[in-house]
Amino acid sequence: MTSRALILGCSGTVLTPEETAFFREVRPWGFILFKRNIGAPDEVRALTAALRATLGRDDAPILIDQEGGRVQRMGPPHWPKYPAGARFGRLDGAGAAMARLGARLMAHDLASVGINVDCAPMLDVPADGSDAIVGDRAYGASPDLVAGIGRAVAEGLMAGGVLPVIKHIPGHGRAACDSHHHLPVVDASRETLEATDFRPFRALADMPLAMSAHVVFTAIDPERPATQSATVIREIVRGLIGFDGLLMTDDLSMNALAGSFRERAEASFSAGIDAVLHCNGRMDEMRAVVEAAPVLGGEPLRRAEAALGRLAARSEGFDVAEARARFEAGLAA
């Protein structure tokens, strides 16, 4: 069955009749959940099943932002609280192993309620003067440290049957403002960017999914944010970094982007984005995005199928209680 190059949100913990009919008609490739969609485990399980039922696809991707720290959509009382990424960067030699274990536990939480994609790891490398939107979400300030812990997180998620999304490619760490509210403009030289911001993404270019940065890099394209820049996507994301997985936008409703929602989507597809992401569940905005969204075909379809082809069953013999005790002890040490 054909799918549109869309990942969409919904309004609450159950689908409205309007949403059900809309998703059946539009046939997005996948969905994304936020805190407004999260009830008790049985409610989340019912919602993910209902979303997939609108498409008739058991493998339809359902995404969530579950990093730990400030960005954790599923938390107490039904799920554990996980630390922010910076905690693993401070564990010296044990950081990667603990991050992998934590991600494996997160994958257990997600897969048990039908979520099969986590928008993590975040590979952004913060710089002096950058906005706090990155802050302690970053694994550290060293590109190699970020890449090492990021790979551990990705491996832990995949071992638990959940696909990782590397973000925000080619790098949001140098942004001096929050792209939810304003368009960040980064004036660093290409040499500096290649030596720092881009390096973790090059190291994880084999990952199945990536999310773009709503950031202008003046050394590469002074006019357009990476999400809507054919130059950045062609020369940096697909070229220098070598990423050949499915490339999705960050949320189209963020204020970093200008124009109508149809125009935002059109500019993203024209630049070479494979699928656009719209998160807030507002029906009027989604309908405008749909007007610009093509059916998945050609290279975007190949990348989408390849990504889902990497979904594996959860590894057998994983003792959740033992692993959680080991994880908590490792963080306390």
Secondary structure, DSSP 8 states (H G I E B T S, - for coil): ---EEEEE--SSSS--HHHHHHHHHH-EEEEEE-GGG--SHHHHHHHHHHHHHHHT-TT--EEE-EEETTEESS-TTTS-----HHHHHTSGGGHHHHHHHHHHHHHHHHHTTT--EE---B-----TT--TTTGGGSS-SSHHHHHHHHHHHHHHHHHTT-EEEEEEET--TT-SS-TTTS--EE---HHHHHHTTTHHHHHTTTSSEEEE---EETTT-SSS-GGG-HHIIIIIIIIIS---SEEEEEETTSTTS-S-HHHHHHHHHHHT-SEEEE-S--HHHHHHHHTT--B--HHHHHHHHHHHHT-----TT--HHHHHHHHHHHHH-
